[in-house]
């Protein structure tokens, strides 16, 4: 798209799209998504590598991942084997892991929001010091006090 002088014109929507991308909310959202993905990886590892084995130990070695019901097909010892064999399964253990992971994420978010809320309340609760009186106010106060003493 160029005119007779060879100048390239960009469509109007390109500028609108650039404005949209550069708005603070979009950039904040993008940062939030990236941090959320990293946080999810941490929580997933915590559930899979720490909490689930502890729960399995507390429940006499039950591995939640292999807690499933075979609806159709061969009933095998592990979920991976059953899925490899093409069995139709209800994956109760996988669901329980997802629920545990959700509860942990919600718990962490609750504490972060609560902590941030307390920090903001402390800042708001502290009364602002009144501004120092101007030179004119000090002078007028002295004049008033002199007149009142006479």
N, C-alpha and C positions, 0 to 999 in steps of 0.2 A: 504494500500500500504506500505508494509514494506519489507525490504530485509532480507537475511538470518541472519543478526545480530540483527534484531528486531528494526531497525531504521526506523521511519516513514518519508516518503518523501512527501512533499507537491508539488502539481503541480506548474509549473512555472507561470501560470496565477494568482495564489493567490498573489504572491509577486508583480506582475504588478498591480493587483487590489488595493493592499494596497498602492503602490506608487501613484496611481491615486487618491485615497481618500485623501491622505495626502498632495496633491498639494494645494498651497494657493488658487487657483481659485475655487476649489471645496468647500473648507471650507467657503470662502467668499460668494459663491453662496448660500450655506446652511444657513448662517447667514442672508443673504438678504431675503431669502424666509420666514424665521421665522419672521423677523421684518416686512416684507411686509404683512404677515397674520395678525399680530397685528395691523398694520397701517390700514389695510382694515376694521378690526372690528371697529376701532375708526371712520373711515369715514362713514361706514355703519350706525353707531349709529347717527352720526351728521346729515346725510341726513334724516334718518327715524324719529328721535326724535326731531330735531331742524328745519332743513330747510324745509322739506315737510309740517309740520304743519304751518309754517310761510307763505309758498306759498299758502297753502290752505286757510289761513286767508285772504291773499291778493286777492284771487280769489273767495271771498264770500263762503268759507267753502268747496270748492271742494277738496275731498280727492283723490289724484292721484292714490292711490292704487285701488280704486273702479271705476276708469275710464276705462271702457272696452266696447267692442261691442260684443253682442251675435250673433254668426253666425248660430248656430243650438242648439235647446233646449230651455228650459224656460229662460226668461229674469227675473233675480232676482235683488234685490237691491244691493247686495255686490258680489264681485268677489268670495269670499270664498263660499258663498251659491251657486252661479252658478257652480263653479267647483265641489262642493259636489253633485249637482244634475246631473252632467255629461254633462253640456252644453259646447259647443265648443265656445271659446271666443278669441277675439283679445285683449290682455292685454296692452292697450296703457299706462295706468298709471304706471304699473310695468316697462315698457320700459322707460318712462319719468324719473322714479326714478333712473334707471340704468344710463341714460344719465347724470342726475344731479350729481350722484355719481362719474362718470368718470370725469366730468368737475372739480369737487372739488379736486379729486385726482391729476389730471393734474395740477391744480393751485398750490396745495401744493408742488408738485414735482418741478414745475417751480421755485418757490421761494427758495426752498432748494438748487437746482442746482445753481441758480443765486447767492445766498449768499455764497456758497462754492467757486464759481468762483471768486467772489470779494475778498474773503480771500486769495486765491492763487495768484491773480493778485497783491494784495498789497505786498505779500511776494516777488514776482518776481520783482516788480517795485522798491523796496528798493535796492539801489546799495550796493553791498558788499564793506566793507571797505578794502582798499588795505592792504596787509599784511605788517607788520612792517619789515623794512630792517634788514638783518642779520648783525652780528658783522663785517663780512668781508666787506659788502657793506658800512657800516658806516665808517670803517677805510679807505677804498679806496676813499670814498667821501672826507674825511678830507685830505688825501694825495693829491688828485686832486686839492682841494681848496688851499692848501699850495703852490703847484707848480704853480698854476695860479696866485697867489699873488706875486711871485718873478719875 
